[in-house]
């Protein structure tokens, strides 16, 4: 009799265990954030299971190039992961290759707590009238200046391009670091490769509130438009007639530019939100002030530039689509965002406890400044990489041998680049 009593109980337990296993779901996220990303998703798993004990979050990190190939192949063979996580422009590439990234507009509309997202955040998450990611981590780049140097030369943080030029001259001529040597420079810059020089032009262009550095979404070259021309020529003069940059800056890439900044030789420079933690503790030891990029014209809404937006996307053929969409929306909650800032150094909301953050980190974590998002033209125009390469080569030539008439140079360059863009488009 005891055996007969035990058998039904054991059968019931087995049935309950099977039912629980059947209702449990594991959501797999593919990203390229390395150990920091794995730690973040592990923490998210613990947080999410407090309200969703039957859902397990597992993440896999791949090197970026491998991530592209694996995601595209998996989606195209109906073996997609539940979620993919990466920079906006990389998700665009996935969409262009597969056409199977979900439009998240309805899911976004159902989120009530989202006032912390700016119009720029939402715009950068949208591609061809579809919201292909929920924006989760804003990558911001501001303009920085050495605080002690400003004090030494009697200047405040530069707000306009006119300020930048005046302060640059003092930084080079007035021994702002007090070492008695003529070894300081106004501005750190880079130019070795197309993404070096054109990236710097991006920052000054978008930083003064303009859109599109070289090519607009319709394929039109914009460098000869009056406002764009002004920014281009002024930045070129940093290398030539102004000469406010370190020697050989034309051959500097990111590493060499950082050596100038962290070596204490540059007075003004780019500051990414990923730089601040290190520069507070070492290198610059907190001796820098961050602000928006300089305004080139009166009335410009100068801004900090969103140089990237990381976000979560859901493949159309995700194995657990409903559960994936629910978890994707969870990434915008306070707890998930706090974990994002702690593990990866970036977030899109700042309404959680940040008592341990320095003022410099708070500048990015709680933005009170205008934000202008880069437009990622390489993701929407197949001709762009070749046009940018030619643009870069011609600009290097102008730095080496400055034209007598910059306006004529820009007009001729614009015409040549437009012809190239049109040929590549066709």
Protein Blocks (a to p, Z undefined) as FASTA:
>chain_A
ZZmmmmmmmmmmmmmmmmmmmmpccdddddfebjmlmmmmmmmmmmmmmmmmmbccdddd
ddfklmmmmmmmmmmnopacfbdcddfklmmmmmmmnopaccfklmmmmpmblmlpcfkl
mmmmpgghiafbdcfbdcdddddddfklmmmnopacdfbfklmmmmmmmmmmnopnonop
acbcfbdcdfkbmklmmmmmmmmmmmnopahjkbcfkopafklgmklmmmmmmmmmmmmm
nopacehklmpcfklmmmmmmnopafbdcddfklmmmmmmgmnnopacddddddfbghia
cddddfbdcdddddfklfblmlmmmmmmmmmpmklmmmmmmmnopafbfcbcfklpcfkl
mmmmmccbdcdddehlmlmomklmmmmmmmmmmmmmmmmmccfblmlmmmmmmmmmmmmm
mmmmZZ
